Amino acid sequence: MDYMAFTVTKPMYQQLCALDETSFLEKPFWQDLKKARRKS
């Protein structure tokens, strides 16, 4: 399995979360990440 890791600032993370469903980031792994971040 391949992994991608990167660090972003909180404003950059919020900007990524605001992308619409046509974004390549709207994949199951991104949804899981957003759910996990809401819990913290």
SEZA-360907 format. One line per field, with one value per atom (N, C-alpha, C): residue number from 1; residue in one letter; atom name; x, y, z. Coordinates in Angstrom, 1 decimal. Layout:
N
seq: (NUM,...)
type: (a,...)
atom: (CA,...)
u: (X,...)
v: (Y,...)
w: (Z,...)
END
This chain:
40
seq: (1,1,1,2,2,2,3,3,3,4,4,4,5,5,5,6,6,6,7,7,7,8,8,8,9,9,9,10,10,10,11,11,11,12,12,12,13,13,13,14,14,14,15,15,15,16,16,16,17,17,17,18,18,18,19,19,19,20,20,20,21,21,21,22,22,22,23,23,23,24,24,24,25,25,25,26,26,26,27,27,27,28,28,28,29,29,29,30,30,30,31,31,31,32,32,32,33,33,33,34,34,34,35,35,35,36,36,36,37,37,37,38,38,38,39,39,39,40,40,40)
type: (m,m,m,d,d,d,y,y,y,m,m,m,a,a,a,f,f,f,t,t,t,v,v,v,t,t,t,k,k,k,p,p,p,m,m,m,y,y,y,q,q,q,q,q,q,l,l,l,c,c,c,a,a,a,l,l,l,d,d,d,e,e,e,t,t,t,s,s,s,f,f,f,l,l,l,e,e,e,k,k,k,p,p,p,f,f,f,w,w,w,q,q,q,d,d,d,l,l,l,k,k,k,k,k,k,a,a,a,r,r,r,r,r,r,k,k,k,s,s,s)
atom: (N,CA,C,N,CA,C,N,CA,C,N,CA,C,N,CA,C,N,CA,C,N,CA,C,N,CA,C,N,CA,C,N,CA,C,N,CA,C,N,CA,C,N,CA,C,N,CA,C,N,CA,C,N,CA,C,N,CA,C,N,CA,C,N,CA,C,N,CA,C,N,CA,C,N,CA,C,N,CA,C,N,CA,C,N,CA,C,N,CA,C,N,CA,C,N,CA,C,N,CA,C,N,CA,C,N,CA,C,N,CA,C,N,CA,C,N,CA,C,N,CA,C,N,CA,C,N,CA,C,N,CA,C,N,CA,C,N,CA,C)
u: (0.8,0.0,0.9,0.5,1.2,0.6,1.4,1.0,1.5,0.7,1.1,0.9,1.9,1.8,2.3,1.7,2.1,1.6,2.3,1.9,1.3,0.2,-0.3,-0.7,-0.8,-1.3,-2.8,-3.3,-4.8,-5.6,-5.2,-6.0,-5.9,-4.8,-4.7,-5.5,-5.6,-6.4,-7.9,-8.3,-9.7,-10.0,-9.1,-9.3,-9.4,-8.6,-8.8,-10.1,-10.6,-11.8,-13.0,-12.8,-13.9,-14.1,-13.2,-13.3,-14.5,-15.1,-16.3,-16.1,-17.2,-17.1,-16.5,-16.2,-15.5,-14.0,-13.6,-12.1,-11.6,-10.3,-9.7,-9.6,-9.7,-9.6,-10.9,-11.9,-13.2,-13.2,-12.3,-12.2,-12.4,-12.7,-12.9,-11.8,-10.5,-9.5,-9.6,-10.0,-10.1,-11.3,-12.4,-13.6,-13.2,-12.5,-12.1,-11.2,-10.3,-9.4,-10.3,-11.2,-12.1,-12.9,-13.4,-14.1,-13.2,-12.0,-11.1,-10.7,-10.5,-10.1,-11.3,-12.5,-13.6,-13.7,-13.2,-13.2,-12.1,-11.1,-10.0,-10.3)
v: (-1.2,0.0,1.2,2.2,3.5,4.5,5.4,6.4,7.7,8.7,10.1,10.9,11.6,12.3,13.7,14.7,16.1,16.9,18.0,18.8,20.1,20.6,21.8,22.6,23.9,24.8,24.6,25.0,24.9,25.6,26.8,27.5,26.7,26.1,25.3,24.0,23.4,22.2,22.6,23.7,24.2,24.4,25.0,25.2,23.8,22.9,21.6,20.9,21.1,20.5,21.2,22.4,23.1,22.8,21.9,21.6,20.8,20.9,20.2,18.8,18.1,16.7,16.3,17.2,16.9,16.9,17.3,17.3,15.8,15.7,14.3,13.9,14.9,14.6,14.0,14.0,13.5,12.0,11.3,9.9,9.4,8.1,7.5,7.9,7.9,8.2,9.6,10.5,11.9,12.1,11.4,11.4,10.9,9.8,9.3,10.3,10.9,11.9,13.1,13.6,14.7,14.3,13.0,12.5,12.5,12.0,11.8,13.2,14.2,15.5,16.2,15.9,16.5,16.0,14.8,14.2,14.8,15.4,15.9,17.4)
w: (0.0,0.0,0.0,-0.7,-0.8,0.2,0.8,1.7,1.2,1.6,1.3,2.7,3.1,4.3,4.1,4.7,4.6,5.7,6.0,7.1,6.6,7.2,6.8,8.0,7.9,9.0,9.1,10.3,10.5,9.4,9.0,7.9,6.6,6.3,5.1,5.2,6.4,6.6,6.5,7.0,6.8,5.4,4.6,3.2,2.5,2.8,2.2,2.5,3.8,4.2,3.5,3.0,2.3,0.9,0.3,-1.1,-1.3,-2.5,-2.8,-3.2,-3.5,-3.7,-5.0,-5.9,-7.2,-7.0,-5.8,-5.5,-5.5,-5.9,-5.7,-4.3,-3.3,-1.9,-1.3,-2.1,-1.6,-1.8,-1.2,-1.2,0.2,0.4,1.7,2.7,2.3,3.3,3.8,3.0,3.4,4.3,4.0,4.9,6.3,6.3,7.6,8.4,7.7,8.3,8.9,8.1,8.6,9.8,9.8,11.0,12.2,12.0,13.1,13.7,12.8,13.3,14.0,13.7,14.4,15.9,16.1,17.5,18.4,17.8,18.7,19.1)
END
